[in-house]
Amino acid sequence: MYLKTITSNLHKNLVIYYLILAGFLIRLIFASFPGFHVDTDTFFAWSVRAFDLGLANFYSKDVWTNYTPGMIYLFYILGAIRELFSISDQYFYFVLKIPSILSDLVLSYLIYSVLQRIVSKRLALYGLAFCLFNPVLIFNASIWGAYDGFMTLFLFLSVYYLAHKKLLLASLFFGISILVKPQAIAIAPVFGLWLLKNFSINNAVKLSLPGFLAIIFLSVPFFPSDPFLGFFNLFVQMAQDYKGNSLFAYNLWGIFGFWIDDGVSLGFLSYRVWGLLLMTAFWVYFFVLFWKKKTIDVFILATLGFLAFFFLPTRVHERYLFSAIPFLILVSIYLKNRVLVISTVLLSLLHTVNLYYVYIYYNEFYLKLPKTLYIPGFYEGLESYGKILSGISTLIFAIIIITISRIVIKRKHEHN
Protein backbone atom coordinates (compact mmCIF):
# COMPACT_ATOMS: atom_id res chain seq x y z
CA MET A 1 0.00 0.00 0.00
CA TYR A 2 2.82 2.39 0.93
CA LEU A 3 4.70 1.53 -2.28
CA LYS A 4 1.54 2.14 -4.30
CA THR A 5 1.16 5.59 -2.73
CA ILE A 6 4.78 6.50 -3.55
CA THR A 7 4.34 5.29 -7.14
CA SER A 8 1.13 7.29 -7.50
CA ASN A 9 2.76 10.47 -6.14
CA LEU A 10 5.77 10.00 -8.40
CA HIS A 11 3.50 9.57 -11.41
CA LYS A 12 1.60 12.76 -10.56
CA ASN A 13 4.85 14.68 -10.12
CA LEU A 14 6.07 13.43 -13.48
CA VAL A 15 2.83 14.61 -15.06
CA ILE A 16 3.44 18.08 -13.59
CA TYR A 17 7.03 18.15 -14.86
CA TYR A 18 5.99 16.97 -18.32
CA LEU A 19 3.21 19.54 -18.52
CA ILE A 20 5.53 22.39 -17.51
CA LEU A 21 8.23 21.18 -19.91
CA ALA A 22 5.69 21.00 -22.75
CA GLY A 23 4.45 24.49 -21.90
CA PHE A 24 8.02 25.77 -21.91
CA LEU A 25 8.91 24.16 -25.25
CA ILE A 26 5.75 25.46 -26.91
CA ARG A 27 6.58 28.95 -25.73
CA LEU A 28 10.14 28.69 -27.03
CA ILE A 29 8.83 27.65 -30.44
CA PHE A 30 6.44 30.59 -30.65
CA ALA A 31 9.13 32.95 -29.33
CA SER A 32 10.84 32.60 -32.72
CA PHE A 33 8.06 34.75 -34.25
CA PRO A 34 8.65 38.52 -34.41
CA GLY A 35 7.56 40.36 -31.30
CA PHE A 36 5.18 43.30 -31.22
CA HIS A 37 7.80 45.73 -32.47
CA VAL A 38 6.25 48.89 -31.08
CA ASP A 39 6.99 47.35 -27.66
CA THR A 40 10.01 45.11 -28.27
CA ASP A 41 11.97 47.81 -30.10
CA THR A 42 11.31 50.09 -27.13
CA PHE A 43 12.32 47.39 -24.63
CA PHE A 44 15.50 46.78 -26.63
CA ALA A 45 16.38 50.49 -26.60
CA TRP A 46 15.59 50.84 -22.89
CA SER A 47 17.74 47.83 -22.02
CA VAL A 48 20.70 49.39 -23.80
CA ARG A 49 19.97 52.84 -22.38
CA ALA A 50 19.59 51.62 -18.79
CA PHE A 51 22.86 49.69 -18.88
CA ASP A 52 24.87 52.30 -20.78
CA LEU A 53 23.69 55.41 -18.89
CA GLY A 54 22.87 53.91 -15.50
CA LEU A 55 19.62 54.12 -13.56
CA ALA A 56 20.04 57.73 -12.41
CA ASN A 57 20.27 58.96 -16.00
CA PHE A 58 17.62 56.72 -17.54
CA TYR A 59 14.63 59.08 -17.41
CA SER A 60 14.72 62.07 -19.72
CA LYS A 61 12.37 64.77 -20.98
CA ASP A 62 14.04 64.52 -24.40
CA VAL A 63 13.56 60.75 -24.85
CA TRP A 64 10.31 58.86 -24.32
CA THR A 65 10.98 56.86 -21.15
CA ASN A 66 7.52 56.59 -19.59
CA TYR A 67 7.80 53.26 -17.83
CA THR A 68 7.95 52.43 -14.17
CA PRO A 69 11.26 51.62 -12.38
CA GLY A 70 10.39 47.97 -11.70
CA MET A 71 10.64 47.15 -15.38
CA ILE A 72 13.75 49.29 -15.87
CA TYR A 73 15.59 47.18 -13.29
CA LEU A 74 14.80 44.14 -15.41
CA PHE A 75 15.84 45.92 -18.61
CA TYR A 76 19.10 46.92 -16.93
CA ILE A 77 19.82 43.25 -16.14
CA LEU A 78 18.93 42.21 -19.68
CA GLY A 79 21.16 44.97 -21.05
CA ALA A 80 24.01 43.70 -18.87
CA ILE A 81 23.47 40.15 -20.15
CA ARG A 82 23.52 41.42 -23.73
CA GLU A 83 26.81 43.22 -23.14
CA LEU A 84 28.42 40.40 -21.13
CA PHE A 85 27.69 37.69 -23.69
CA SER A 86 27.90 39.92 -26.78
CA ILE A 87 24.43 38.84 -27.88
CA SER A 88 23.51 39.86 -31.41
CA ASP A 89 20.50 42.09 -32.00
CA GLN A 90 18.52 39.22 -33.55
CA TYR A 91 18.98 36.92 -30.56
CA PHE A 92 18.50 39.68 -28.03
CA TYR A 93 14.91 40.10 -29.22
CA PHE A 94 14.49 36.43 -28.29
CA VAL A 95 16.16 36.97 -24.89
CA LEU A 96 13.75 39.82 -24.15
CA LYS A 97 10.89 37.28 -24.14
CA ILE A 98 12.49 34.86 -21.65
CA PRO A 99 11.46 36.66 -18.38
CA SER A 100 7.78 36.61 -19.37
CA ILE A 101 7.96 32.97 -20.45
CA LEU A 102 9.49 31.95 -17.12
CA SER A 103 6.94 34.09 -15.25
CA ASP A 104 4.13 32.19 -17.00
CA LEU A 105 5.55 28.85 -15.92
CA VAL A 106 6.00 29.89 -12.29
CA LEU A 107 2.53 31.50 -12.18
CA SER A 108 0.96 28.35 -13.63
CA TYR A 109 2.65 26.19 -11.02
CA LEU A 110 1.57 28.51 -8.20
CA ILE A 111 -2.04 28.29 -9.37
CA TYR A 112 -1.71 24.50 -9.38
CA SER A 113 -0.27 24.62 -5.85
CA VAL A 114 -3.25 26.59 -4.57
CA LEU A 115 -5.76 24.38 -6.36
CA GLN A 116 -4.33 21.06 -5.18
CA ARG A 117 -5.00 22.13 -1.57
CA ILE A 118 -8.65 22.90 -2.34
CA VAL A 119 -9.82 20.50 -5.05
CA SER A 120 -8.86 17.07 -6.32
CA LYS A 121 -5.43 16.47 -7.86
CA ARG A 122 -7.11 15.87 -11.22
CA LEU A 123 -8.87 19.24 -11.19
CA ALA A 124 -5.66 20.92 -10.05
CA LEU A 125 -3.86 19.38 -13.04
CA TYR A 126 -6.61 20.68 -15.32
CA GLY A 127 -5.96 24.13 -13.90
CA LEU A 128 -2.23 23.78 -14.52
CA ALA A 129 -2.81 22.66 -18.11
CA PHE A 130 -5.37 25.44 -18.64
CA CYS A 131 -2.71 28.00 -17.73
CA LEU A 132 0.22 26.37 -19.53
CA PHE A 133 -1.61 25.91 -22.82
CA ASN A 134 -3.88 28.93 -22.69
CA PRO A 135 -3.47 30.80 -26.01
CA VAL A 136 -3.54 34.18 -24.25
CA LEU A 137 -0.56 33.38 -22.04
CA ILE A 138 1.38 31.90 -24.96
CA PHE A 139 0.62 34.76 -27.36
CA ASN A 140 1.26 37.51 -24.81
CA ALA A 141 4.71 36.31 -23.73
CA SER A 142 6.09 34.28 -26.63
CA ILE A 143 4.81 36.15 -29.67
CA TRP A 144 4.01 39.67 -28.48
CA GLY A 145 6.89 39.81 -25.98
CA ALA A 146 4.85 41.66 -23.33
CA TYR A 147 5.55 41.62 -19.58
CA ASP A 148 2.01 41.34 -18.23
CA GLY A 149 2.82 37.86 -16.91
CA PHE A 150 5.79 39.28 -15.00
CA MET A 151 3.54 41.77 -13.21
CA THR A 152 0.77 39.20 -12.67
CA LEU A 153 3.21 36.86 -10.95
CA PHE A 154 3.96 39.49 -8.28
CA LEU A 155 0.27 40.32 -7.98
CA PHE A 156 -0.60 36.66 -7.49
CA LEU A 157 1.97 36.40 -4.70
CA SER A 158 0.53 39.53 -3.13
CA VAL A 159 -3.04 38.16 -3.15
CA TYR A 160 -1.83 34.73 -2.01
CA TYR A 161 -0.12 36.18 1.06
CA LEU A 162 -3.13 38.39 1.79
CA ALA A 163 -5.31 35.27 1.73
CA HIS A 164 -2.96 33.71 4.31
CA LYS A 165 -2.90 36.94 6.38
CA LYS A 166 0.84 37.43 5.86
CA LEU A 167 0.38 41.14 5.52
CA LEU A 168 4.02 42.25 5.32
CA LEU A 169 4.66 40.01 2.30
CA ALA A 170 1.31 40.91 0.73
CA SER A 171 2.16 44.60 0.96
CA LEU A 172 5.71 44.12 -0.27
CA PHE A 173 4.68 42.20 -3.39
CA PHE A 174 1.87 44.65 -4.11
CA GLY A 175 4.33 47.54 -3.96
CA ILE A 176 6.68 45.72 -6.33
CA SER A 177 3.75 45.00 -8.67
CA ILE A 178 2.96 48.71 -8.91
CA LEU A 179 6.63 49.42 -9.59
CA VAL A 180 6.52 46.91 -12.44
CA LYS A 181 3.28 48.17 -14.03
CA PRO A 182 0.91 50.90 -12.80
CA GLN A 183 -2.21 48.90 -13.73
CA ALA A 184 -1.51 46.73 -10.69
CA ILE A 185 -3.50 49.42 -8.89
CA ALA A 186 -6.59 47.59 -10.23
CA ILE A 187 -6.77 45.43 -7.10
CA ALA A 188 -6.11 48.19 -4.55
CA PRO A 189 -9.81 48.03 -3.52
CA VAL A 190 -9.28 44.37 -2.56
CA PHE A 191 -6.71 45.44 0.02
CA GLY A 192 -8.95 48.30 1.10
CA LEU A 193 -11.93 46.03 1.74
CA TRP A 194 -9.81 43.45 3.56
CA LEU A 195 -8.42 46.17 5.82
CA LEU A 196 -11.86 47.59 6.56
CA LYS A 197 -13.07 44.13 7.52
CA ASN A 198 -10.03 43.46 9.68
CA PHE A 199 -9.14 46.94 10.82
CA SER A 200 -6.52 47.60 13.45
CA ILE A 201 -3.61 50.02 13.51
CA ASN A 202 -1.25 47.07 13.40
CA ASN A 203 -2.91 45.63 10.28
CA ALA A 204 -3.01 49.05 8.62
CA VAL A 205 0.73 49.57 9.15
CA LYS A 206 1.62 46.05 8.00
CA LEU A 207 -0.52 46.30 4.88
CA SER A 208 0.68 49.73 3.79
CA LEU A 209 4.19 50.44 5.03
CA PRO A 210 6.25 47.65 3.33
CA GLY A 211 4.74 48.37 -0.08
CA PHE A 212 5.17 52.11 0.29
CA LEU A 213 8.77 51.75 1.44
CA ALA A 214 9.51 49.34 -1.40
CA ILE A 215 8.24 51.87 -3.94
CA ILE A 216 10.26 54.71 -2.41
CA PHE A 217 13.43 52.72 -1.76
CA LEU A 218 13.54 51.09 -5.20
CA SER A 219 12.73 54.41 -6.92
CA VAL A 220 15.56 56.36 -5.26
CA PRO A 221 18.30 55.24 -7.74
CA PHE A 222 16.21 56.67 -10.60
CA PHE A 223 15.27 59.97 -8.94
CA PRO A 224 18.23 60.93 -6.71
CA SER A 225 17.21 64.61 -6.77
CA ASP A 226 13.55 63.89 -5.99
CA PRO A 227 13.41 60.51 -4.21
CA PHE A 228 9.96 60.97 -2.70
CA LEU A 229 7.89 62.43 -5.53
CA GLY A 230 9.84 61.17 -8.56
CA PHE A 231 7.91 57.92 -8.95
CA PHE A 232 4.51 59.45 -8.22
CA ASN A 233 5.06 62.24 -10.78
CA LEU A 234 5.97 59.57 -13.32
CA PHE A 235 2.85 57.59 -12.38
CA VAL A 236 0.61 60.62 -13.04
CA GLN A 237 2.43 61.41 -16.27
CA MET A 238 1.93 57.86 -17.58
CA ALA A 239 -1.82 58.11 -16.95
CA GLN A 240 -1.94 61.10 -19.31
CA ASP A 241 -0.23 59.38 -22.25
CA TYR A 242 -3.35 57.85 -23.80
CA LYS A 243 -6.75 59.49 -23.54
CA GLY A 244 -8.92 57.24 -25.71
CA ASN A 245 -12.16 55.58 -24.65
CA SER A 246 -10.90 52.11 -25.66
CA LEU A 247 -7.38 51.60 -26.98
CA PHE A 248 -8.39 48.64 -29.18
CA ALA A 249 -9.71 46.82 -26.09
CA TYR A 250 -12.75 44.57 -26.55
CA ASN A 251 -14.51 46.11 -23.56
CA LEU A 252 -17.65 48.14 -22.85
CA TRP A 253 -16.32 51.24 -24.60
CA GLY A 254 -15.15 49.27 -27.64
CA ILE A 255 -18.85 48.88 -28.48
CA PHE A 256 -18.84 52.59 -29.41
CA GLY A 257 -15.57 52.38 -31.38
CA PHE A 258 -11.87 52.65 -30.62
CA TRP A 259 -9.52 55.55 -29.85
CA ILE A 260 -12.30 58.09 -29.31
CA ASP A 261 -11.12 60.95 -27.08
CA ASP A 262 -12.54 60.07 -23.65
CA GLY A 263 -13.23 63.75 -23.06
CA VAL A 264 -15.97 63.56 -25.71
CA SER A 265 -19.52 63.60 -24.37
CA LEU A 266 -21.68 60.50 -24.33
CA GLY A 267 -25.06 61.86 -23.39
CA PHE A 268 -24.67 64.43 -20.62
CA LEU A 269 -21.28 63.15 -19.38
CA SER A 270 -17.93 62.34 -21.00
CA TYR A 271 -16.69 58.81 -21.61
CA ARG A 272 -14.10 59.39 -18.90
CA VAL A 273 -16.65 60.36 -16.25
CA TRP A 274 -19.00 57.51 -17.18
CA GLY A 275 -16.10 55.08 -16.75
CA LEU A 276 -15.21 56.45 -13.32
CA LEU A 277 -18.86 56.30 -12.20
CA LEU A 278 -19.23 52.70 -13.37
CA MET A 279 -16.05 51.68 -11.54
CA THR A 280 -17.27 53.39 -8.39
CA ALA A 281 -20.69 51.72 -8.61
CA PHE A 282 -19.05 48.34 -9.24
CA TRP A 283 -16.91 48.49 -6.12
CA VAL A 284 -19.68 49.92 -3.95
CA TYR A 285 -21.86 46.96 -4.94
CA PHE A 286 -19.20 44.36 -4.11
CA PHE A 287 -18.15 46.12 -0.91
CA VAL A 288 -21.75 45.88 0.27
CA LEU A 289 -22.06 42.28 -0.96
CA PHE A 290 -18.96 41.11 0.90
CA TRP A 291 -19.38 43.32 3.96
CA LYS A 292 -21.65 40.98 5.91
CA LYS A 293 -19.47 37.93 5.28
CA LYS A 294 -17.23 36.86 8.12
CA THR A 295 -14.36 36.33 5.72
CA ILE A 296 -13.79 37.50 2.17
CA ASP A 297 -12.35 35.49 -0.67
CA VAL A 298 -9.53 37.71 -1.90
CA PHE A 299 -8.95 35.57 -5.01
CA ILE A 300 -12.54 36.18 -6.13
CA LEU A 301 -12.24 39.89 -5.34
CA ALA A 302 -8.94 40.17 -7.22
CA THR A 303 -10.51 38.47 -10.23
CA LEU A 304 -13.37 40.96 -10.12
CA GLY A 305 -10.91 43.83 -9.78
CA PHE A 306 -8.95 42.87 -12.88
CA LEU A 307 -12.12 42.33 -14.90
CA ALA A 308 -13.64 45.66 -13.83
CA PHE A 309 -10.40 47.49 -14.58
CA PHE A 310 -10.50 46.19 -18.16
CA PHE A 311 -14.19 46.56 -18.94
CA LEU A 312 -15.38 49.72 -17.17
CA PRO A 313 -12.89 52.65 -17.21
CA THR A 314 -11.56 54.40 -20.29
CA ARG A 315 -7.90 54.58 -21.43
CA VAL A 316 -7.60 50.80 -21.33
CA HIS A 317 -5.28 48.86 -23.66
CA GLU A 318 -6.18 45.46 -25.09
CA ARG A 319 -3.58 43.69 -22.88
CA TYR A 320 -5.10 44.87 -19.59
CA LEU A 321 -7.39 41.84 -19.51
CA PHE A 322 -4.40 39.50 -19.24
CA SER A 323 -4.11 39.51 -15.44
CA ALA A 324 -7.75 38.46 -15.03
CA ILE A 325 -7.30 35.22 -16.99
CA PRO A 326 -5.03 33.27 -14.55
CA PHE A 327 -7.18 34.37 -11.61
CA LEU A 328 -10.34 33.39 -13.50
CA ILE A 329 -8.87 29.94 -14.16
CA LEU A 330 -8.15 29.50 -10.46
CA VAL A 331 -11.54 30.76 -9.27
CA SER A 332 -13.66 28.94 -11.87
CA ILE A 333 -12.02 25.59 -11.04
CA TYR A 334 -12.07 25.79 -7.25
CA LEU A 335 -15.68 27.00 -7.33
CA LYS A 336 -16.39 24.08 -9.72
CA ASN A 337 -18.75 26.29 -11.69
CA ARG A 338 -19.34 25.34 -15.32
CA VAL A 339 -20.61 28.79 -16.31
CA LEU A 340 -17.38 30.36 -15.03
CA VAL A 341 -15.22 27.71 -16.73
CA ILE A 342 -16.98 28.21 -20.08
CA SER A 343 -16.82 32.00 -19.65
CA THR A 344 -13.08 31.76 -18.95
CA VAL A 345 -12.54 29.70 -22.10
CA LEU A 346 -14.55 32.12 -24.25
CA LEU A 347 -12.92 35.19 -22.74
CA SER A 348 -9.48 33.64 -23.29
CA LEU A 349 -10.28 33.06 -26.96
CA LEU A 350 -11.67 36.57 -27.43
CA HIS A 351 -8.66 38.08 -25.70
CA THR A 352 -6.32 36.09 -27.95
CA VAL A 353 -8.20 37.36 -31.00
CA ASN A 354 -7.98 40.90 -29.62
CA LEU A 355 -4.20 40.59 -29.21
CA TYR A 356 -3.87 39.06 -32.67
CA TYR A 357 -5.74 41.94 -34.30
CA VAL A 358 -3.60 44.62 -32.67
CA TYR A 359 -0.41 42.66 -33.37
CA ILE A 360 -1.20 42.41 -37.09
CA TYR A 361 -2.48 45.99 -37.29
CA TYR A 362 0.77 47.50 -36.03
CA ASN A 363 3.38 44.97 -37.11
CA GLU A 364 2.22 44.05 -40.56
CA PHE A 365 0.24 47.08 -41.73
CA TYR A 366 1.46 50.12 -39.77
CA LEU A 367 5.15 49.10 -39.65
CA LYS A 368 4.88 47.07 -42.87
CA LEU A 369 6.88 44.13 -41.52
CA PRO A 370 6.74 40.74 -43.30
CA LYS A 371 3.28 39.19 -43.01
CA THR A 372 4.27 36.12 -40.98
CA LEU A 373 1.00 35.69 -39.04
CA TYR A 374 -1.45 37.52 -41.29
CA ILE A 375 -4.51 35.41 -42.16
CA PRO A 376 -6.42 37.01 -45.07
CA GLY A 377 -10.13 37.28 -44.42
CA PHE A 378 -9.81 36.57 -40.70
CA TYR A 379 -8.01 39.82 -39.95
CA GLU A 380 -10.43 41.80 -42.14
CA GLY A 381 -13.32 40.17 -40.27
CA LEU A 382 -11.87 41.30 -36.96
CA GLU A 383 -11.47 44.80 -38.34
CA SER A 384 -15.13 44.88 -39.41
CA TYR A 385 -16.64 43.32 -36.30
CA GLY A 386 -14.59 44.90 -33.51
CA LYS A 387 -17.67 46.56 -31.99
CA ILE A 388 -19.62 43.29 -32.02
CA LEU A 389 -16.72 41.38 -30.44
CA SER A 390 -16.52 44.09 -27.78
CA GLY A 391 -20.20 43.56 -27.10
CA ILE A 392 -19.80 39.77 -26.81
CA SER A 393 -16.82 40.19 -24.51
CA THR A 394 -18.77 42.64 -22.32
CA LEU A 395 -21.71 40.23 -22.19
CA ILE A 396 -19.40 37.48 -20.89
CA PHE A 397 -18.12 39.93 -18.27
CA ALA A 398 -21.73 40.56 -17.18
CA ILE A 399 -22.38 36.80 -16.97
CA ILE A 400 -19.29 36.34 -14.80
CA ILE A 401 -20.36 39.15 -12.47
CA ILE A 402 -23.90 37.77 -12.13
CA THR A 403 -22.61 34.23 -11.55
CA ILE A 404 -20.13 35.26 -8.88
CA SER A 405 -22.72 37.49 -7.20
CA ARG A 406 -25.13 34.55 -6.96
CA ILE A 407 -22.43 32.30 -5.53
CA VAL A 408 -21.51 34.89 -2.88
CA ILE A 409 -25.17 35.51 -1.96
CA LYS A 410 -25.88 31.77 -1.77
CA ARG A 411 -22.88 31.22 0.50
CA LYS A 412 -23.98 34.09 2.73
CA HIS A 413 -27.45 32.58 3.13
CA GLU A 414 -26.02 29.12 3.83
CA HIS A 415 -23.84 30.53 6.61
CA ASN A 416 -26.82 32.31 8.10
Long-range contacts (C-beta under 8 A, 24 or more apart in sequence): 12-121, 12-125, 15-125, 16-109, 16-112, 16-125, 16-128, 19-125, 19-128, 19-129, 19-132, 20-105, 20-108, 20-109, 20-128, 20-132, 22-132, 22-133, 23-104, 23-105, 23-108, 23-132, 23-133, 24-101, 24-105, 26-133, 26-138, 26-142, 27-101, 27-104, 27-138, 27-141, 27-142, 28-101, 28-142, 29-142, 30-138, 30-139, 30-142, 30-143, 31-94, 31-97, 31-98, 31-101, 31-141, 31-142, 31-143, 32-94, 33-142, 33-143, 33-372, 33-373, 34-93, 34-363, 34-369, 34-370, 34-372, 35-93, 35-96, 35-97, 35-143, 35-144, 35-145, 36-143, 36-144, 36-145, 36-146, 36-358, 36-359, 36-362, 36-363, 37-362, 37-363, 37-367, 37-369, 38-362, 38-367, 39-144, 39-145, 39-146, 40-93, 40-96, 40-145, 43-75, 43-96, 43-145, 44-89, 44-92, 44-93, 44-96, 46-72, 46-75, 47-75, 47-76, 47-78, 47-79, 47-82, 47-92, 47-96, 48-79, 48-82, 49-79, 50-75, 50-76, 50-79, 51-76, 51-79, 51-80, 51-82, 51-83, 52-79, 55-221, 55-222, 56-221, 56-222, 56-224, 58-222, 59-222, 59-223, 59-234, 66-234, 66-237, 66-238, 66-241, 67-238, 68-178, 68-179, 68-180, 68-181, 68-182, 68-231, 68-234, 68-235, 68-238, 69-179, 69-218, 69-219, 69-221, 69-222, 69-231, 70-176, 70-177, 70-178, 70-179, 70-180, 70-181, 70-218, 71-147, 71-150, 71-180, 71-181, 72-222, 73-218, 74-99, 74-147, 74-150, 93-145, 96-145, 97-141, 97-142, 97-145, 99-147, 99-150, 100-140, 100-141, 100-142, 100-145, 100-146, 100-147, 100-148, 100-149, 100-150, 101-141, 101-142, 103-141, 103-147, 103-149, 103-150, 103-152, 103-153, 104-131, 104-132, 104-137, 104-138, 104-141, 104-149, 105-132, 106-153, 107-131, 107-149, 107-152, 107-153, 107-156, 107-326, 108-132, 108-137, 108-326, 110-153, 110-156, 110-157, 110-160, 111-156, 111-326, 111-329, 111-330, 114-160, 114-299, 114-330, 114-334, 115-330, 115-333, 115-334, 118-334, 119-333, 119-334, 119-336, 123-333, 123-336, 124-333, 126-333, 127-329, 127-330, 127-333, 130-329, 130-333, 130-344, 131-326, 131-329, 134-325, 134-329, 134-348, 135-348, 135-349, 135-352, 136-322, 136-325, 136-348, 136-351, 136-352, 136-355, 137-322, 137-325, 137-326, 139-352, 139-355, 139-356, 139-359, 140-319, 140-322, 140-355, 143-359, 143-373, 144-319, 144-355, 144-359, 146-319, 146-322, 147-180, 147-181, 148-181, 148-319, 148-322, 148-323, 149-322, 150-180, 151-177, 151-180, 151-181, 151-183, 151-184, 151-323, 152-322, 152-323, 152-326, 154-180, 154-184, 155-184, 155-187, 155-302, 155-323, 156-326, 156-327, 158-187, 159-187, 159-190, 159-298, 159-299, 159-302, 159-327, 162-190, 162-191, 162-194, 162-298, 163-297, 163-298, 163-299, 167-203, 167-206, 167-207, 168-206, 168-210, 169-210, 170-207, 171-206, 171-207, 171-208, 171-209, 171-210, 171-211, 171-212, 172-210, 172-211, 172-214, 174-211, 175-210, 175-211, 175-212, 175-213, 175-214, 175-215, 176-211, 176-214, 176-218, 178-211, 178-215, 179-214, 179-215, 179-218, 179-219, 179-231, 182-235, 182-238, 182-239, 183-309, 183-320, 183-323, 186-305, 186-306, 186-308, 186-309, 186-323, 187-301, 187-302, 187-305, 187-306, 188-305, 189-283, 189-287, 189-301, 189-305, 190-298, 190-301, 190-302, 190-305, 193-286, 193-287, 193-290, 193-296, 193-301, 194-296, 194-298, 196-287, 197-290, 197-291, 197-296, 239-315, 242-315, 242-317, 243-272, 243-314, 243-315, 244-314, 244-315, 245-271, 245-275, 245-314, 245-315, 246-314, 246-316, 246-390, 247-315, 247-316, 247-317, 247-318, 248-317, 248-318, 248-354, 248-357, 248-358, 248-361, 248-386, 249-310, 249-316, 249-317, 249-318, 249-320, 249-321, 249-354, 249-390, 250-318, 250-321, 250-350, 250-351, 250-353, 250-354, 250-386, 250-389, 250-390, 250-392, 250-393, 250-394, 251-310, 251-311, 251-312, 251-316, 251-321, 251-390, 251-393, 251-394, 251-397, 252-278, 252-311, 252-312, 252-390, 252-394, 252-397, 253-314, 253-316, 253-390, 254-386, 254-387, 254-389, 254-390, 254-393, 254-394, 255-387, 255-390, 255-391, 255-394, 256-387, 257-387, 258-386, 262-314, 262-315, 271-314, 272-314, 272-315, 275-312, 275-313, 275-314, 276-313, 278-312, 278-313, 279-308, 279-309, 279-312, 279-313, 282-308, 282-312, 283-308, 289-405, 289-408, 289-409, 290-408, 292-412, 293-408, 293-411, 293-412, 293-415, 294-415, 299-327, 299-330, 299-331, 299-334, 300-331, 300-404, 300-408, 302-327, 303-327, 303-328, 303-330, 303-331, 303-404, 304-401, 304-404, 307-397, 307-400, 307-401, 311-393, 311-394, 311-397, 318-351, 318-354, 318-355, 318-358, 319-355, 321-347, 321-351, 321-354, 322-351, 325-351, 328-400, 331-404, 335-407, 337-403, 337-407, 339-399, 339-403, 340-400, 340-403, 340-404, 343-396, 343-399, 343-400, 343-403, 346-396, 347-393, 347-396, 347-397, 347-400, 350-389, 350-392, 350-393, 350-396, 351-393, 353-382, 353-389, 354-389, 354-393, 356-382, 357-382, 357-383, 357-386
